[in-house]
């Protein structure tokens, strides 16, 4: 019982921090291409060169955070339900 209260408080703080990050910066860098928007490959001499467009972020280098995606979906469902 004594460990449950601090664990819940810690989870609450982490959730509030993540919600503030999602509100302040709804887009994060793509994890697949590291924000470049394309895959990096090497040529025959070993130098880096531009590869194909990233399919996950469609070449933008940014993605919507999961928390922001859930918020956007909930807002859309609410708007469609009230009209």
PyMOL commands that set and color helices and strands:
alter all, ss='L'
color gray80, all
select helices_A, chain A and resi 2-24+66-82
alter helices_A, ss='H'
color red, helices_A
select strands_A, chain A and resi 27-29+38-42+48-53+62-64
alter strands_A, ss='S'
color yellow, strands_A
deselect
rebuild
show_as cartoon
